[in-house]
Amino acid sequence: MTRAIRKAVFPVAGLGTRFLPATKAMPKEMLTVVDKPVIQYVFEEAREAGIEHFIFVTGRNKSVIEDHFDIQVELRDTLAKRSKFTELERLDSQMPKAGTVSYTRQQEPLGLGHAVWCAREMVGDEPFAVLLPDMIMQAPQGCLKQMSEQYNETGGNIVSVEECEPEEVTKYGIVGRGKDVPGGFEVTEMVEKPEADKAPSNFYITGRYILQPEVMEILSNQAAGAGGEIQLTDAMLALHGTQPFFAMPFNGTTYDCGSKSGFLAANVAFALSRPDIAPGFQAALREIIATRGSVEAA
């Protein structure tokens, strides 16, 4: 019997150096896309998928993330006194239930695999999800929800994937495509940033994982890999030798908010999807484009 995915790990200990000076005193996960922090989008995706326990792997200067997912009594009282009940209701709807959020710390930046391993005691002997907070998804149904539905059919381990241009495979972790299964396909191999002529496919991993708990034992003994860090991909490769691995092509759009261009694109896309913002924002975009012309001309 396939065990339900109840827990999700959010590795949020990164320094966010690509966004300095904005991230000098504020975690990169708290940068806002329209009017919500990036981490809020990822949290809501996990909650939509039925996650019951949210595990944040933090680092120094990340306490504002804990504050964000806590009740601010003074703010609630002020909103209530000013009869701002719409805003109050929205804040309440975005809050996790009491006792469903845990925090653990990654004292040193030793890699994604190490960050996931830091959550081992909270994960326990259960399958779990990992959601990279840099990647936010836009779709009618969230990425992890789509993955959970596939997991109910196949079990095993699952990664979300999308297709890239063949010449761009050198930027990503690429999977080999095997036979089709409900919702996706079997993974035959995983290669980190392969050369274009040696890539097994053009399907790249997009930052969402469903993993069996045995990966933690592998990570416990995992040697440092690329960049001198403990890589999650290396542990998944080892697990792939003993357990089935599947890929789910994500039906939606992924924005890499770890890059400036991806972050700006996410702001534009999510603003245009908002009925309360889109009309005025579209007009402003048209004016900017008409005034400044093309990027090449600028």
BAROZA-241009 format. One record per residue (C-alpha): residue number from 1; residue in three letters; x, y, z. Coordinates in Angstrom, 2 decimals. Each point is the difference from the previous one (the first is absolute). Layout:
residues N
(NUM, 'Ala', (X, Y, Z))
...
This chain:
residues 298
(1, 'Met', (0.00, 0.00, 0.00))
(2, 'Thr', (1.30, 3.45, -0.97))
(3, 'Arg', (0.57, 2.18, 3.05))
(4, 'Ala', (-1.43, 3.51, -0.21))
(5, 'Ile', (2.28, 3.02, -0.30))
(6, 'Arg', (-0.63, 1.90, 3.23))
(7, 'Lys', (3.24, 1.94, 0.45))
(8, 'Ala', (1.85, 2.55, -2.11))
(9, 'Val', (3.51, 1.41, 0.39))
(10, 'Phe', (0.80, 3.59, -1.03))
(11, 'Pro', (3.76, 0.72, -0.20))
(12, 'Val', (0.15, 3.73, 0.80))
(13, 'Ala', (3.53, 0.42, 1.36))
(14, 'Gly', (1.54, 1.49, -3.15))
(15, 'Leu', (1.71, 3.40, 0.14))
(16, 'Gly', (-1.58, 1.49, -3.12))
(17, 'Thr', (3.21, 1.68, -1.15))
(18, 'Arg', (-1.34, 0.52, -3.52))
(19, 'Phe', (-2.48, 2.54, 1.39))
(20, 'Leu', (2.35, 2.11, 2.09))
(21, 'Pro', (-0.41, 2.59, 1.39))
(22, 'Ala', (-3.74, -0.81, 0.27))
(23, 'Thr', (0.78, -3.21, 1.91))
(24, 'Lys', (2.63, 1.47, 2.31))
(25, 'Ala', (-2.49, 0.12, 2.89))
(26, 'Met', (-3.06, -1.73, -1.51))
(27, 'Pro', (-0.19, -3.67, -1.04))
(28, 'Lys', (-0.33, -0.51, -3.75))
(29, 'Glu', (-3.05, -2.15, 0.70))
(30, 'Met', (-1.78, 3.10, 1.31))
(31, 'Leu', (0.40, 1.98, -3.22))
(32, 'Thr', (-3.51, 0.70, -1.26))
(33, 'Val', (-1.62, -1.08, -3.23))
(34, 'Val', (-2.80, 2.58, -0.33))
(35, 'Asp', (-1.13, 0.06, 3.64))
(36, 'Lys', (1.06, -3.34, 1.47))
(37, 'Pro', (3.45, -1.28, 0.93))
(38, 'Val', (1.39, -2.71, -2.23))
(39, 'Ile', (-0.07, -2.47, 2.89))
(40, 'Gln', (-3.75, 0.58, 0.43))
(41, 'Tyr', (-0.69, -1.22, -3.54))
(42, 'Val', (2.01, -3.17, 0.64))
(43, 'Phe', (-1.68, -0.59, 3.36))
(44, 'Glu', (-3.44, 0.35, -1.56))
(45, 'Glu', (0.93, -2.45, -2.75))
(46, 'Ala', (0.94, -2.56, 2.65))
(47, 'Arg', (-3.17, 0.60, 1.98))
(48, 'Glu', (-2.13, -0.45, -3.12))
(49, 'Ala', (1.64, -3.41, -0.47))
(50, 'Gly', (-1.15, -1.11, 3.45))
(51, 'Ile', (3.26, 0.48, 1.90))
(52, 'Glu', (-0.62, -0.08, 3.76))
(53, 'His', (3.48, 0.72, 1.40))
(54, 'Phe', (2.15, 2.81, -1.40))
(55, 'Ile', (3.72, -0.27, 0.80))
(56, 'Phe', (2.21, 3.05, -0.60))
(57, 'Val', (3.76, -0.48, -0.06))
(58, 'Thr', (1.26, 3.45, 0.90))
(59, 'Gly', (3.28, 1.79, 0.66))
(60, 'Arg', (1.20, 3.16, 1.66))
(61, 'Asn', (-2.02, 3.17, -0.64))
(62, 'Lys', (-3.08, -2.01, -1.01))
(63, 'Ser', (-2.17, 0.69, 3.05))
(64, 'Val', (-2.25, 2.28, -2.06))
(65, 'Ile', (-1.26, -3.15, -1.78))
(66, 'Glu', (-1.12, -1.38, 3.35))
(67, 'Asp', (-1.63, 3.33, 0.82))
(68, 'His', (-1.81, -0.01, -3.35))
(69, 'Phe', (-1.67, -3.32, 0.79))
(70, 'Asp', (-0.97, 1.12, 3.50))
(71, 'Ile', (-2.90, 2.10, 1.30))
(72, 'Gln', (0.75, 3.70, 0.48))
(73, 'Val', (-2.37, 1.05, 2.74))
(74, 'Glu', (0.57, 3.74, -0.38))
(75, 'Leu', (-0.64, -0.11, -3.75))
(76, 'Arg', (-3.19, -2.03, 0.43))
(77, 'Asp', (-1.28, 2.39, 2.66))
(78, 'Thr', (0.76, 3.04, -2.16))
(79, 'Leu', (-1.74, -1.46, -3.04))
(80, 'Ala', (-3.05, -0.92, 2.10))
(81, 'Lys', (-0.20, 3.48, 1.57))
(82, 'Arg', (0.14, 1.58, -3.47))
(83, 'Ser', (-2.67, -2.40, -1.31))
(84, 'Lys', (2.39, -1.39, -2.60))
(85, 'Phe', (-1.66, -3.38, 0.14))
(86, 'Thr', (0.85, -0.98, -3.58))
(87, 'Glu', (3.72, 0.39, 0.71))
(88, 'Leu', (-0.37, -1.78, 3.33))
(89, 'Glu', (-1.83, -2.93, -1.59))
(90, 'Arg', (2.66, -0.28, -2.70))
(91, 'Leu', (2.81, -0.09, 2.58))
(92, 'Asp', (-1.81, -2.65, 2.02))
(93, 'Ser', (-0.60, -2.16, -3.07))
(94, 'Gln', (3.73, -0.03, -0.76))
(95, 'Met', (1.05, -1.13, 3.47))
(96, 'Pro', (1.00, -3.59, 0.75))
(97, 'Lys', (-1.94, -1.80, 2.69))
(98, 'Ala', (1.54, -0.11, 3.47))
(99, 'Gly', (2.54, -2.76, 0.45))
(100, 'Thr', (0.47, -0.74, -3.70))
(101, 'Val', (3.25, 1.95, -0.57))
(102, 'Ser', (3.48, -1.01, 1.18))
(103, 'Tyr', (3.39, 1.62, -0.38))
(104, 'Thr', (3.48, -1.44, 0.04))
(105, 'Arg', (3.28, 1.70, -0.80))
(106, 'Gln', (2.71, -0.73, -2.53))
(107, 'Gln', (3.01, 1.53, 1.75))
(108, 'Glu', (2.27, -0.14, -3.05))
(109, 'Pro', (-0.79, 0.39, -3.72))
(110, 'Leu', (1.03, -3.53, -0.96))
(111, 'Gly', (-2.45, -0.51, -2.85))
(112, 'Leu', (-3.59, -0.93, -0.75))
(113, 'Gly', (0.51, -3.62, 0.95))
(114, 'His', (1.33, 1.06, 3.40))
(115, 'Ala', (-2.94, 2.37, 0.50))
(116, 'Val', (-2.47, -2.82, -0.67))
(117, 'Trp', (1.96, -2.30, 2.32))
(118, 'Cys', (-0.31, 2.59, 2.79))
(119, 'Ala', (-3.76, -0.75, 0.03))
(120, 'Arg', (0.49, -3.75, 0.49))
(121, 'Glu', (-1.32, -0.19, 3.57))
(122, 'Met', (-3.16, 1.90, -0.93))
(123, 'Val', (-0.57, -2.02, -3.16))
(124, 'Gly', (0.48, -3.32, 1.77))
(125, 'Asp', (-0.87, -3.20, -1.86))
(126, 'Glu', (-2.45, 1.58, -2.44))
(127, 'Pro', (0.06, 0.99, -3.65))
(128, 'Phe', (0.20, 3.78, -0.30))
(129, 'Ala', (0.03, 2.89, -2.43))
(130, 'Val', (2.75, 2.54, -0.60))
(131, 'Leu', (-0.89, 3.40, -1.46))
(132, 'Leu', (2.76, 2.40, -1.02))
(133, 'Pro', (-1.20, 3.49, 0.95))
(134, 'Asp', (1.77, 1.69, -2.92))
(135, 'Met', (-2.36, -1.71, -2.43))
(136, 'Ile', (-3.62, 1.15, -0.05))
(137, 'Met', (-2.58, -1.56, -2.26))
(138, 'Gln', (-3.04, 1.41, -1.75))
(139, 'Ala', (-2.76, -2.39, -1.02))
(140, 'Pro', (-3.68, -0.67, 0.70))
(141, 'Gln', (1.14, -2.96, 2.12))
(142, 'Gly', (3.22, 0.24, 1.98))
(143, 'Cys', (3.07, -1.99, -0.99))
(144, 'Leu', (0.18, -2.04, 3.23))
(145, 'Lys', (-3.72, -0.78, -0.28))
(146, 'Gln', (0.60, -1.35, -3.50))
(147, 'Met', (2.94, -2.03, 1.30))
(148, 'Ser', (-2.05, -1.37, 2.90))
(149, 'Glu', (-2.63, -1.28, -2.40))
(150, 'Gln', (2.69, -1.77, -2.02))
(151, 'Tyr', (1.54, -1.36, 3.21))
(152, 'Asn', (-3.33, -1.59, 0.93))
(153, 'Glu', (0.24, -1.95, -3.27))
(154, 'Thr', (3.69, -0.90, -0.08))
(155, 'Gly', (1.49, 0.36, 3.48))
(156, 'Gly', (3.79, 0.16, 0.04))
(157, 'Asn', (1.93, 3.25, -0.39))
(158, 'Ile', (-1.08, 2.82, -2.29))
(159, 'Val', (1.57, 3.17, -1.35))
(160, 'Ser', (-1.80, 2.74, -1.90))
(161, 'Val', (1.47, 0.82, -3.40))
(162, 'Glu', (-0.45, 2.36, -2.91))
(163, 'Glu', (1.54, 0.10, -3.45))
(164, 'Cys', (2.73, 2.47, -0.90))
(165, 'Glu', (1.69, 0.83, -3.26))
(166, 'Pro', (2.60, -2.70, -0.81))
(167, 'Glu', (2.86, 2.51, 0.19))
(168, 'Glu', (-1.05, 1.00, 3.55))
(169, 'Val', (0.42, -3.45, 1.60))
(170, 'Thr', (3.41, 1.07, 1.28))
(171, 'Lys', (-1.76, 2.21, 2.58))
(172, 'Tyr', (-2.11, -2.70, 1.68))
(173, 'Gly', (-0.33, -3.44, 1.50))
(174, 'Ile', (-1.30, -2.13, -2.86))
(175, 'Val', (-1.89, -3.30, 0.15))
(176, 'Gly', (-0.10, -2.85, -2.49))
(177, 'Arg', (-3.46, -0.98, -1.25))
(178, 'Gly', (-1.17, -3.58, 0.32))
(179, 'Lys', (-3.40, -1.57, -0.51))
(180, 'Asp', (-3.18, 1.96, 0.66))
(181, 'Val', (-1.92, -0.38, 3.27))
(182, 'Pro', (-3.22, 1.74, 1.16))
(183, 'Gly', (0.80, 3.73, 0.10))
(184, 'Gly', (3.59, -0.28, -1.15))
(185, 'Phe', (2.82, -2.39, -0.81))
(186, 'Glu', (2.69, -2.13, 1.57))
(187, 'Val', (3.36, 1.65, 0.64))
(188, 'Thr', (2.84, -2.02, -1.49))
(189, 'Glu', (2.83, 2.27, 1.11))
(190, 'Met', (0.78, 3.39, 1.53))
(191, 'Val', (2.87, 2.18, -1.18))
(192, 'Glu', (1.03, 3.33, 1.50))
(193, 'Lys', (0.68, 2.67, -2.67))
(194, 'Pro', (0.99, -2.33, -2.84))
(195, 'Glu', (1.60, 1.09, -3.22))
(196, 'Ala', (-2.63, 0.62, -2.67))
(197, 'Asp', (1.09, -2.93, -2.16))
(198, 'Lys', (0.03, -2.40, 2.96))
(199, 'Ala', (-3.31, 0.91, 1.69))
(200, 'Pro', (-2.45, -2.93, 0.26))
(201, 'Ser', (-2.96, 2.34, -0.70))
(202, 'Asn', (-1.01, 3.64, 0.32))
(203, 'Phe', (-2.14, -0.54, 3.11))
(204, 'Tyr', (1.43, 1.93, 2.96))
(205, 'Ile', (-0.86, -0.26, 3.70))
(206, 'Thr', (-1.98, 3.05, 1.18))
(207, 'Gly', (0.39, -0.03, 3.77))
(208, 'Arg', (-2.79, -2.28, 1.24))
(209, 'Tyr', (0.67, -3.47, 1.38))
(210, 'Ile', (-1.86, -2.84, 1.67))
(211, 'Leu', (2.55, -2.26, 1.67))
(212, 'Gln', (-0.03, -3.16, 2.05))
(213, 'Pro', (1.60, 0.22, 3.47))
(214, 'Glu', (2.92, -2.27, -0.93))
(215, 'Val', (1.60, 2.99, -1.69))
(216, 'Met', (0.85, 1.33, 3.47))
(217, 'Glu', (2.25, -2.96, 0.75))
(218, 'Ile', (1.78, 0.56, -3.30))
(219, 'Leu', (0.45, 3.69, 0.83))
(220, 'Ser', (1.43, -0.92, 3.41))
(221, 'Asn', (3.01, -1.52, -1.78))
(222, 'Gln', (0.00, 2.18, -3.12))
(223, 'Ala', (3.38, 1.43, -1.00))
(224, 'Ala', (0.24, 3.54, -1.31))
(225, 'Gly', (-0.61, 0.27, -3.72))
(226, 'Ala', (-0.15, 2.88, -2.47))
(227, 'Gly', (1.08, 3.31, 1.51))
(228, 'Gly', (1.28, -1.78, 3.10))
(229, 'Glu', (-3.61, -0.37, 1.23))
(230, 'Ile', (-2.17, -2.97, 0.95))
(231, 'Gln', (-2.28, -0.30, -3.01))
(232, 'Leu', (-3.54, -1.35, 0.15))
(233, 'Thr', (0.37, -1.22, -3.59))
(234, 'Asp', (2.87, -2.31, 1.03))
(235, 'Ala', (-2.16, -1.56, 2.71))
(236, 'Met', (-2.90, -0.41, -2.43))
(237, 'Leu', (2.34, -1.76, -2.43))
(238, 'Ala', (0.94, -2.47, 2.73))
(239, 'Leu', (-3.65, -0.50, 0.92))
(240, 'His', (-0.86, -0.47, -3.67))
(241, 'Gly', (2.02, -3.20, 0.06))
(242, 'Thr', (-2.36, -1.63, 2.50))
(243, 'Gln', (-3.38, 1.75, -0.39))
(244, 'Pro', (-2.21, 1.11, -2.91))
(245, 'Phe', (0.30, 3.61, -1.12))
(246, 'Phe', (-2.56, 1.86, -2.08))
(247, 'Ala', (-0.28, 3.43, -1.59))
(248, 'Met', (-3.11, 2.11, -0.30))
(249, 'Pro', (-0.06, 2.60, -2.79))
(250, 'Phe', (-1.48, 3.02, 1.75))
(251, 'Asn', (-3.11, 1.40, -1.63))
(252, 'Gly', (0.66, 3.68, 0.67))
(253, 'Thr', (2.78, 2.58, 0.05))
(254, 'Thr', (3.01, 0.13, 2.33))
(255, 'Tyr', (1.72, 3.26, 0.95))
(256, 'Asp', (3.51, -0.13, 1.42))
(257, 'Cys', (-0.11, 2.75, 2.60))
(258, 'Gly', (3.62, -0.70, 0.85))
(259, 'Ser', (0.92, 2.01, -3.09))
(260, 'Lys', (-0.85, 3.64, -0.53))
(261, 'Ser', (-1.59, -0.56, -3.40))
(262, 'Gly', (-2.10, -2.89, 1.31))
(263, 'Phe', (-1.07, 2.01, 3.03))
(264, 'Leu', (-1.08, 2.94, -2.16))
(265, 'Ala', (-1.80, -2.32, -2.42))
(266, 'Ala', (-1.89, -1.55, 2.92))
(267, 'Asn', (-1.14, 3.44, 1.15))
(268, 'Val', (-1.30, 0.82, -3.46))
(269, 'Ala', (-1.74, -3.37, -0.47))
(270, 'Phe', (-1.68, -0.04, 3.41))
(271, 'Ala', (-1.04, 3.65, -0.26))
(272, 'Leu', (-1.62, -0.65, -3.38))
(273, 'Ser', (-1.92, -2.93, 1.51))
(274, 'Arg', (-1.59, 2.23, 2.64))
(275, 'Pro', (-3.35, 1.56, -1.04))
(276, 'Asp', (0.48, 2.77, 2.57))
(277, 'Ile', (3.42, 0.98, -1.40))
(278, 'Ala', (0.18, -1.11, -3.63))
(279, 'Pro', (-1.86, 2.87, -1.76))
(280, 'Gly', (2.09, 2.80, 1.52))
(281, 'Phe', (3.19, -2.03, -0.22))
(282, 'Gln', (-0.56, -0.82, -3.68))
(283, 'Ala', (-0.47, 3.70, -0.74))
(284, 'Ala', (3.22, 0.82, 1.83))
(285, 'Leu', (1.91, -2.70, -1.89))
(286, 'Arg', (-1.28, 1.28, -3.34))
(287, 'Glu', (1.11, 3.52, 0.88))
(288, 'Ile', (3.45, -1.14, 1.05))
(289, 'Ile', (0.47, -2.04, -3.16))
(290, 'Ala', (-1.32, 2.81, -2.22))
(291, 'Thr', (2.21, 2.57, 1.70))
(292, 'Arg', (3.20, -1.99, 0.26))
(293, 'Gly', (-0.37, -2.27, -3.01))
(294, 'Ser', (1.63, -3.40, -0.21))
(295, 'Val', (2.66, -1.34, 2.34))
(296, 'Glu', (2.51, 0.16, -2.86))
(297, 'Ala', (-0.79, 3.67, -0.63))
(298, 'Ala', (0.34, 0.82, 3.70))
